[in-house]
């Protein structure tokens, strides 16, 4: 390491992220080559960004860390080219890229040179998308065109006090002021915008980035994301049915050693996404949430068991990532309808279509467990057998059909008395809304007890390990 890679904040972050002593710096001697506006009179060690490679728990990663002590971390021509060079090497080696962002924006003294080089970084990120995992962490300023960088990556972490992420600053938005709504804050970007996956202090997010790298495959071809399973493959998950309404708890329960890495935890909480382990294999999980419980086990928030616009976006993006990197997908389905509000209606059909497309288009192993109610088109959207799920299980207590049996009875027998409607509701539930009736028609592969979920889904993914499924010959879809 050169002096600037060991003694400042940018270098310290790299040291915290990587295994001790593993970092090898590349391009440490690079400085700005532009001399306009007396730039040559200013020191630009490493041109404001430390780049290199190292390992996380033995896994090769490439990393760049912006140095805010050099011209406030402003991006110049050589700064951008160093990051692009890291991407070139990572693509050749098939290893993830991690960017630690702390930047004042583009360097004004270099103008079009900086713009051109920075544009080439966008291109590198685009080419790397779906080939190698890309992770960014925002520790300081990340504004203007630099905000596109985390938008192009797969996962974004953000420091919750000093981090600022924005295209336009809060004070530049008409009718807004930072004191009114801080659109650049970690809270806004994680809860409202949904761009940020994980927030915390510096130590927390670096620790979580290390944990994520251990879960993810190195690239889209060489999957090194398996680990030894020390848990009982046939472990009975007692009382799992009581956790169905909060799948974050249910997923943790069925996972090896209760490992669950939740993504976008604070965004669209009606939909849960994250990674679990089953027999040592990384599995992407998507689930409908009806209730959220706090640490004391009390209900902190209730949801309507409906698909929302933001929930569909969150799930579709996650499924697309899993499909790109050959990560199998497990869904826990518990949904009764679409969100019915004026605000959601303008986007609901489009985003529900994108969710449906993501599941149907994914060629990875797909397993669905119906844990509660599965009604109507929203059920179809949630990785149903109809759109390509390989295996579908239903808990014995679940309900599957067009709608609630009582409501269906009232519609079909609108002129009948209450006793008749009640009788027909029971008949409808047995013939058209029970998991057994769906299993008889082949829409469910097996009706299981909730406590046996872990062993069933492990068996299904083991069976599906060698799955190969073609798609029509085309450049790409348009949904």
Wavefront OBJ file of the C-alpha trace (Angstrom):
o trace
v 0.000 0.000 0.000
v 1.090 3.553 -0.622
v 1.009 6.082 2.191
v -2.435 7.371 1.243
v -3.923 3.880 1.415
v -3.010 3.344 5.036
v -3.384 6.610 6.853
v -6.740 8.105 5.833
v -10.423 7.301 6.028
v -10.626 5.758 2.536
v -7.816 3.331 3.326
v -9.178 2.548 6.774
v -12.516 1.521 5.274
v -10.763 -0.900 2.933
v -8.829 -2.363 5.862
v -12.068 -2.868 7.785
v -13.761 -4.496 4.798
v -11.097 -6.969 3.694
v -9.359 -9.817 5.481
v -6.379 -8.490 7.390
v -3.319 -7.904 5.243
v -4.995 -9.048 2.030
v -5.368 -5.710 0.199
v -3.132 -5.095 -2.806
v -3.308 -1.575 -4.220
v -3.369 -0.952 -7.967
v -2.535 2.439 -9.445
v -1.315 4.018 -6.229
v 1.079 6.309 -8.122
v -1.570 7.725 -10.450
v -2.219 11.470 -10.192
v -4.223 13.981 -12.208
v -2.728 14.695 -15.639
v -4.837 17.770 -16.386
v -3.093 21.113 -15.815
v -5.915 23.556 -16.541
v -6.813 26.162 -13.905
v -3.518 25.594 -12.130
v -4.543 22.033 -11.163
v -0.900 20.930 -11.284
v -0.205 23.040 -8.207
v -2.486 20.833 -6.112
v -1.543 17.442 -4.737
v -3.799 14.655 -6.017
v -2.341 11.441 -4.561
v -3.895 8.375 -6.226
v -6.154 10.972 -7.883
v -8.560 10.724 -4.980
v -9.477 7.048 -5.140
v -7.755 3.969 -3.741
v -8.216 0.916 -5.967
v -7.114 -2.688 -5.672
v -8.105 -6.189 -4.676
v -8.196 -8.428 -1.637
v -10.245 -11.186 -0.061
v -13.286 -11.428 2.215
v -13.336 -14.708 4.095
v -11.090 -16.026 1.355
v -13.275 -14.753 -1.520
v -11.566 -12.514 -4.090
v -13.106 -9.042 -4.438
v -12.095 -5.824 -6.166
v -12.600 -2.586 -4.315
v -12.349 1.151 -4.804
v -12.605 3.711 -2.037
v -12.951 7.434 -2.700
v -10.667 9.738 -0.724
v -12.520 12.866 0.358
v -9.242 14.445 1.515
v -8.155 14.867 -2.131
v -10.121 17.742 -3.693
v -13.121 16.577 -1.595
v -13.082 13.289 -3.487
v -14.096 14.982 -6.748
v -13.949 12.674 -9.758
v -11.365 13.535 -12.376
v -10.350 11.741 -15.550
v -7.754 9.451 -13.965
v -9.957 8.859 -10.916
v -12.713 7.450 -13.148
v -10.256 5.482 -15.296
v -8.842 3.764 -12.212
v -12.302 2.558 -11.238
v -12.979 1.428 -14.818
v -9.722 -0.516 -14.742
v -10.861 -2.314 -11.590
v -14.050 -3.311 -13.407
v -12.041 -4.685 -16.333
v -9.986 -6.871 -14.004
v -13.022 -8.027 -12.025
v -14.797 -9.073 -15.222
v -11.777 -11.088 -16.362
v -11.428 -12.785 -13.001
v -15.144 -13.189 -12.274
v -15.106 -11.464 -8.910
v -17.416 -8.907 -7.226
v -16.722 -5.159 -7.220
v -17.301 -3.127 -4.065
v -17.337 0.677 -4.254
v -16.973 2.844 -1.147
v -18.370 6.246 -2.121
v -17.487 9.618 -0.621
v -17.376 12.240 -3.347
v -18.151 15.903 -3.995
v -19.035 15.269 -7.651
v -17.209 15.768 -10.928
v -13.993 17.786 -10.920
v -14.775 21.139 -12.541
v -11.177 21.777 -13.634
v -11.281 18.705 -15.903
v -14.748 19.225 -17.402
v -15.203 17.092 -20.528
v -12.227 14.843 -19.731
v -13.849 13.950 -16.423
v -17.271 13.574 -18.044
v -15.978 11.232 -20.725
v -14.094 9.049 -18.260
v -17.033 9.013 -15.862
v -19.364 7.989 -18.693
v -17.098 5.042 -19.398
v -17.699 3.919 -15.808
v -21.441 3.762 -16.506
v -20.657 1.530 -19.477
v -18.446 -0.782 -17.398
v -21.173 -1.113 -14.779
v -23.745 -1.907 -17.446
v -21.544 -4.587 -19.002
v -20.849 -6.074 -15.559
v -24.529 -6.215 -14.593
v -25.620 -9.828 -14.299
v -22.049 -11.062 -14.695
v -20.460 -10.130 -11.360
v -22.134 -8.830 -8.177
v -21.760 -5.071 -7.711
v -22.070 -3.517 -4.270
v -21.768 0.131 -3.272
v -21.645 1.791 0.126
v -22.327 5.506 0.556
v -20.310 7.020 3.399
v -20.381 10.704 2.458
v -21.636 12.729 -0.476
v -23.006 10.885 -3.507
v -24.833 13.437 -5.617
v -25.747 14.315 -9.178
v -24.444 11.889 -11.777
v -22.632 9.849 -9.137
v -26.043 8.817 -7.746
v -26.470 6.759 -10.926
v -23.576 4.530 -9.781
v -25.457 2.899 -6.874
v -28.517 2.771 -9.137
v -26.530 0.596 -11.546
v -25.252 -1.742 -8.859
v -27.027 -4.706 -7.324
v -26.982 -3.716 -3.660
v -26.456 -0.375 -1.918
v -25.446 0.218 1.688
v -25.569 3.657 3.308
v -24.119 5.213 6.442
v -27.060 6.685 8.320
v -25.591 9.977 9.584
v -22.991 11.290 7.105
v -24.224 9.572 3.955
v -26.014 11.786 1.408
v -27.465 10.259 -1.769
v -29.292 12.436 -4.277
v -29.629 13.450 -7.917
v -30.899 16.899 -6.968
v -30.225 18.161 -3.460
v -33.270 18.484 -1.162
v -33.071 22.287 -1.287
v -33.136 22.275 -5.108
v -36.534 20.588 -5.214
v -39.412 22.987 -5.769
v -41.369 23.560 -2.591
v -38.964 21.558 -0.462
v -36.221 22.205 2.047
v -33.913 19.788 3.802
v -35.605 20.560 7.114
v -38.968 19.649 5.573
v -37.966 16.435 3.799
v -34.341 15.331 3.611
v -34.531 13.373 0.372
v -30.772 12.755 0.490
v -30.849 10.947 3.836
v -30.375 7.240 4.429
v -33.855 7.114 5.956
v -35.537 8.534 2.843
v -33.463 6.484 0.385
v -34.110 3.230 2.253
v -37.739 3.698 3.310
v -39.279 5.818 0.534
v -37.065 5.619 -2.544
v -36.068 1.995 -1.984
v -32.641 2.431 -3.567
v -30.714 1.600 -0.382
v -30.782 -1.981 0.886
v -29.055 -1.655 4.245
v -28.349 1.286 6.567
v -26.280 1.599 9.724
v -23.109 3.114 11.085
v -19.798 2.585 9.317
v -18.853 -0.524 11.245
v -22.297 -2.100 10.845
v -22.553 -1.717 7.091
v -19.006 -2.922 6.485
v -19.731 -5.996 8.604
v -22.931 -6.629 6.649
v -21.144 -6.222 3.312
v -18.709 -8.917 4.385
v -21.640 -11.165 5.337
v -23.328 -10.567 1.968
v -20.188 -11.443 0.005
v -20.034 -14.758 1.861
v -23.595 -15.540 0.705
v -23.382 -14.454 -2.949
v -21.799 -16.347 -5.848
v -18.594 -14.809 -7.228
v -20.092 -14.437 -10.705
v -22.822 -15.764 -12.987
v -20.962 -18.978 -13.887
v -18.743 -20.146 -11.035
v -20.939 -20.559 -7.982
v -18.813 -20.610 -4.842
v -21.675 -19.615 -2.555
v -22.135 -23.025 -0.925
v -21.212 -23.696 2.668
v -21.222 -26.727 4.931
v -24.583 -27.314 6.561
v -24.318 -28.038 10.276
v -28.083 -28.027 10.778
v -30.433 -31.029 10.707
v -31.882 -31.321 7.198
v -35.038 -32.908 8.619
v -35.410 -30.456 11.487
v -39.044 -30.030 12.488
v -39.959 -26.336 12.674
v -42.365 -26.414 15.578
v -44.939 -23.614 15.649
v -43.862 -22.349 12.221
v -47.528 -21.772 11.417
v -47.645 -19.054 14.088
v -44.931 -17.143 12.205
v -46.618 -17.229 8.799
v -47.852 -13.661 9.018
v -44.287 -12.328 9.424
v -42.188 -14.309 6.926
v -38.954 -12.659 8.084
v -39.353 -14.833 11.190
v -40.570 -17.859 9.236
v -37.666 -17.734 6.770
v -35.153 -17.420 9.567
v -36.712 -20.459 11.238
v -36.464 -22.779 8.224
v -32.970 -21.599 7.176
v -29.770 -23.416 8.140
v -28.710 -22.181 11.584
v -31.405 -19.471 11.246
v -29.377 -17.467 8.696
v -31.463 -14.788 6.985
v -29.997 -11.740 5.260
v -32.923 -9.432 4.537
v -32.608 -6.953 1.655
v -34.443 -3.588 1.548
v -35.746 -4.281 5.033
v -37.175 -0.775 5.462
v -38.815 -0.494 2.018
v -42.217 -1.933 1.050
v -42.481 -3.968 4.230
v -45.515 -5.813 2.904
v -43.025 -7.804 0.789
v -40.009 -9.563 2.300
v -36.905 -10.327 0.225
v -33.574 -11.781 1.279
v -31.193 -14.733 1.296
v -31.349 -17.908 3.353
v -29.332 -21.129 3.393
v -30.836 -24.555 2.777
v -28.440 -27.486 3.067
v -25.611 -24.972 2.613
v -27.047 -23.582 -0.622
v -27.858 -19.885 -1.037
v -31.564 -19.418 -1.761
v -33.325 -16.177 -2.648
v -36.559 -15.761 -0.698
v -39.640 -13.659 -1.541
v -42.660 -13.576 0.760
v -45.878 -11.678 1.442
v -46.049 -10.105 4.901
v -49.329 -9.667 6.768
v -47.892 -8.437 10.082
v -44.587 -7.190 11.418
v -43.503 -8.141 14.933
v -41.088 -6.216 17.133
v -38.308 -7.706 19.247
v -40.727 -8.285 22.132
v -43.023 -10.345 19.915
v -45.750 -7.726 19.667
v -47.403 -6.696 16.394
v -45.811 -3.393 15.369
v -47.570 -2.993 12.023
v -50.261 -4.738 9.998
v -50.525 -4.995 6.225
v -53.514 -5.790 4.080
v -52.304 -9.092 2.586
v -52.246 -7.314 -0.772
v -49.710 -6.746 -3.522
v -48.574 -3.115 -3.530
v -46.781 -1.175 -6.235
v -43.587 -0.875 -4.193
v -43.820 -4.486 -3.050
v -44.018 -5.684 -6.654
v -41.014 -3.525 -7.624
v -38.985 -4.821 -4.723
v -39.753 -8.469 -5.440
v -39.307 -8.243 -9.227
v -35.866 -6.639 -8.939
v -34.797 -9.272 -6.423
v -36.011 -12.197 -8.561
v -34.201 -10.761 -11.586
v -30.964 -10.628 -9.598
v -31.384 -14.223 -8.427
v -32.091 -15.426 -11.949
v -29.030 -13.628 -13.356
v -26.764 -15.361 -10.848
v -28.468 -18.779 -10.860
v -29.710 -18.454 -7.286
v -32.811 -20.647 -6.688
v -35.949 -18.840 -5.527
v -38.326 -19.763 -2.712
v -41.632 -17.941 -2.220
v -43.952 -17.958 0.772
v -47.337 -16.903 -0.573
v -50.049 -15.277 1.527
v -51.992 -12.744 -0.545
v -55.652 -11.903 -1.103
v -55.736 -9.001 -3.553
v -54.171 -5.897 -5.072
v -53.705 -2.648 -3.186
v -56.794 -0.543 -3.897
v -55.885 3.135 -3.596
v -55.995 6.038 -6.002
v -52.222 6.499 -5.692
v -51.421 2.877 -6.500
v -53.875 2.406 -9.353
v -51.800 4.324 -11.912
v -48.889 1.870 -11.524
v -50.483 -1.298 -10.145
v -51.113 -3.143 -13.411
v -47.659 -2.330 -14.765
v -45.755 -3.387 -11.649
v -47.854 -6.514 -11.126
v -47.049 -7.426 -14.735
v -43.340 -6.919 -14.084
v -43.504 -9.162 -11.027
v -45.335 -11.834 -13.014
v -42.778 -11.516 -15.802
v -39.847 -11.789 -13.390
v -41.114 -15.060 -11.938
v -42.212 -16.511 -15.285
v -38.991 -15.497 -17.038
v -36.656 -16.843 -14.336
v -35.202 -20.209 -15.320
v -33.680 -21.018 -11.915
v -35.257 -23.619 -9.609
v -38.473 -22.124 -8.205
v -40.389 -23.456 -5.218
v -43.576 -21.939 -3.799
v -45.063 -22.616 -0.363
v -48.605 -21.344 0.197
v -48.669 -20.474 3.877
v -51.976 -18.642 4.175
v -54.461 -17.354 1.653
v -53.800 -17.453 -2.073
v -56.621 -15.649 -3.844
v -57.134 -14.553 -7.434
v -54.669 -12.964 -9.810
v -52.275 -11.798 -7.047
v -51.728 -15.475 -6.203
v -50.976 -16.194 -9.852
v -48.372 -13.385 -9.816
v -46.601 -14.872 -6.783
v -44.701 -17.730 -8.424
v -47.693 -20.010 -8.942
v -47.584 -23.293 -10.862
v -49.370 -21.514 -13.718
v -46.414 -19.195 -14.404
v -43.675 -21.758 -13.980
v -43.068 -22.743 -10.356
v -41.360 -26.145 -10.374
v -42.784 -27.315 -7.059
v -45.730 -25.913 -5.114
v -46.525 -26.924 -1.551
v -49.493 -25.763 0.504
v -49.895 -25.865 4.246
v -52.938 -27.875 5.303
v -54.407 -24.711 6.818
v -54.074 -22.639 3.638
v -56.829 -21.450 1.298
v -56.506 -21.320 -2.493
v -59.065 -19.935 -4.881
v -60.679 -16.934 -6.505
v -61.729 -15.252 -3.267
v -62.950 -15.826 0.271
v -65.596 -18.558 0.301
v -68.135 -16.464 2.236
v -67.856 -13.616 -0.263
v -68.084 -16.010 -3.193
v -71.255 -17.526 -1.708
v -72.877 -14.114 -1.298
v -72.144 -13.277 -4.944
v -73.353 -16.591 -6.366
v -76.407 -16.803 -4.095
v -77.219 -13.132 -3.673
v -80.977 -13.805 -3.360
v -80.682 -16.712 -0.927
v -81.203 -16.545 2.828
v -78.300 -16.398 5.305
v -78.479 -20.106 6.152
v -78.237 -21.086 2.492
v -75.350 -18.705 1.902
v -73.513 -20.152 4.884
v -74.100 -23.694 3.637
v -72.889 -22.824 0.142
v -69.854 -21.044 1.580
v -68.796 -24.237 3.360
v -69.392 -26.217 0.166
v -67.395 -23.702 -1.896
v -64.519 -23.793 0.579
v -64.309 -27.568 0.327
v -64.721 -27.844 -3.447
v -62.955 -24.729 -4.710
v -60.859 -23.070 -1.975
v -59.122 -25.867 -0.082
v -55.492 -26.899 -0.693
v -56.678 -30.449 -1.260
v -58.974 -29.395 -4.110
v -56.035 -27.538 -5.729
v -53.833 -30.609 -5.248
v -56.441 -32.838 -6.916
v -56.248 -30.617 -9.971
v -52.441 -30.683 -10.011
v -51.994 -27.023 -9.099
v -50.358 -28.003 -5.790
v -47.823 -30.825 -5.645
v -48.319 -31.711 -1.989
v -50.317 -30.563 1.010
v -47.931 -30.448 3.972
v -47.887 -29.564 7.641
v -46.196 -26.259 8.393
v -43.680 -27.898 10.735
v -42.348 -30.059 7.862
v -41.644 -27.114 5.529
v -37.858 -27.145 5.921
v -37.371 -30.765 4.888
v -39.773 -30.462 1.959
v -38.166 -27.365 0.450
v -34.658 -28.770 0.960
v -35.718 -31.945 -0.833
v -37.253 -29.943 -3.662
v -34.155 -27.815 -4.245
v -31.917 -30.890 -4.081
v -34.068 -32.508 -6.766
v -34.010 -29.307 -8.860
v -30.240 -28.807 -8.574
v -29.564 -29.870 -12.166
v -32.571 -28.065 -13.660
v -32.136 -26.854 -17.232
v -34.939 -24.930 -18.888
v -34.799 -23.210 -22.247
v -36.503 -20.033 -23.343
v -37.659 -18.876 -26.821
v -34.781 -17.595 -28.902
v -34.866 -13.813 -28.546
v -32.616 -10.924 -27.639
v -34.567 -10.053 -24.496
v -38.105 -9.429 -23.325
v -39.653 -5.976 -23.197
v -41.583 -6.009 -19.910
l 1 2 3 4 5 6 7 8 9 10 11 12 13 14 15 16 17 18 19 20 21 22 23 24 25 26 27 28 29 30 31 32 33 34 35 36 37 38 39 40 41 42 43 44 45 46 47 48 49 50 51 52 53 54 55 56 57 58 59 60 61 62 63 64 65 66 67 68 69 70 71 72 73 74 75 76 77 78 79 80 81 82 83 84 85 86 87 88 89 90 91 92 93 94 95 96 97 98 99 100 101 102 103 104 105 106 107 108 109 110 111 112 113 114 115 116 117 118 119 120 121 122 123 124 125 126 127 128 129 130 131 132 133 134 135 136 137 138 139 140 141 142 143 144 145 146 147 148 149 150 151 152 153 154 155 156 157 158 159 160 161 162 163 164 165 166 167 168 169 170 171 172 173 174 175 176 177 178 179 180 181 182 183 184 185 186 187 188 189 190 191 192 193 194 195 196 197 198 199 200 201 202 203 204 205 206 207 208 209 210 211 212 213 214 215 216 217 218 219 220 221 222 223 224 225 226 227 228 229 230 231 232 233 234 235 236 237 238 239 240 241 242 243 244 245 246 247 248 249 250 251 252 253 254 255 256 257 258 259 260 261 262 263 264 265 266 267 268 269 270 271 272 273 274 275 276 277 278 279 280 281 282 283 284 285 286 287 288 289 290 291 292 293 294 295 296 297 298 299 300 301 302 303 304 305 306 307 308 309 310 311 312 313 314 315 316 317 318 319 320 321 322 323 324 325 326 327 328 329 330 331 332 333 334 335 336 337 338 339 340 341 342 343 344 345 346 347 348 349 350 351 352 353 354 355 356 357 358 359 360 361 362 363 364 365 366 367 368 369 370 371 372 373 374 375 376 377 378 379 380 381 382 383 384 385 386 387 388 389 390 391 392 393 394 395 396 397 398 399 400 401 402 403 404 405 406 407 408 409 410 411 412 413 414 415 416 417 418 419 420 421 422 423 424 425 426 427 428 429 430 431 432 433 434 435 436 437 438 439 440 441 442 443 444 445 446 447 448 449 450 451 452 453 454 455 456 457 458 459 460 461 462 463 464 465 466 467 468 469 470 471 472 473 474 475 476 477 478 479
